[in-house]
């Protein structure tokens, strides 16, 4: 019995520690609503919208410090919101009422003044369920859903028509998410539970979409790194999370099943290597520190159920969820600190300490000029022995002084690694050794 009590206490403390780890990364913001927030859209680090159940839409213009309620003019649950700029935005709400007077289908919302006023219109074809919307400019937009997986407009949403899908792949599977790297290259994903998760890829401005089944459960989100590399996340209640990835523009996909419980609802990357995915009804994140190759799990702060996430840059990120919660990324958790205010006479990158290290080490550097005045980014990047980028520790405009940052190599193998400090007129590389 004593042994069992010890095991229970150990599990309890591990759970608390994991929750505290996640808590330091995300700080809860005050919001004026308690309805579930399912989706969010940000045009920069200050202006953003979140939407969800019962037509709820809220807006911030100061990075999440304050939120105001907007009148959406629909009582339906909103499942997608997208803003092209400070004024022009769209949202989708599904009509699934039992009232026979209501047509089953989708309500499209549009605003031209930042959501101060929303116009609503019912998509003209009943029993059409649309799950996502985005626009590349004020005229060209895309929606995904069922029975037409992908719809396109060239006149700002006045008219929509089905996109052409290559018949060599699936042609009528529901689409849950669409994203574009540029106007030429885009990826859509979706699927049917317990049957297939699939992707549609276009490399010709959306004129043709080629479909391919790549997973056993639907995919909910994809993230495009560049014109070759894409990662997608999804899963099912029985299968658990699935990660798919391609390095050749979608010609081939690699599937990895993760040993966790829950379904990733969305994903966003803070840097090229660090990505986050909220697990919806399971109070956890998936997190990667190597560009989506491997993923670990972190508890959400306050055991929150989170459904959408957006990073506007490497400093600012937001996630939204049940009971009207919004959390903002705590950049201070990245562990960079200014330890000297005197202006150094030169740039300098110091040897990391300790070295060799396991698993963490500190890296110190001097900056002699004000990067903020020169609009100059200082970068500190970790590389492996082959020259492959492992992690970006610093990528910002800093004031003169001495800085120190902690690098954690717990997810890396033993070996030699390099770290490079660069600015406009300075570059230096040092070597360090990780021994486990």
PyMOL commands that set and color helices and strands:
alter all, ss='L'
color gray80, all
select helices_A, chain A and resi 2-25+53-55+301-303+322-324+331-334+371-374
alter helices_A, ss='H'
color red, helices_A
select strands_A, chain A and resi 26-29+37-42+48-52+57-60+68-70+77-83+89-95+105-111+119-122+129-135+141-146+150-153+161-162+175-180+186-192+196-202+210-215+219-224+230-236+240-246+254-257+268-269+275-278+284-288+296-299+306-311+317-321+326-329+336-340+348-349+360-367+378-384+389-396+401-408+415-423+426-434
alter strands_A, ss='S'
color yellow, strands_A
deselect
rebuild
show_as cartoon
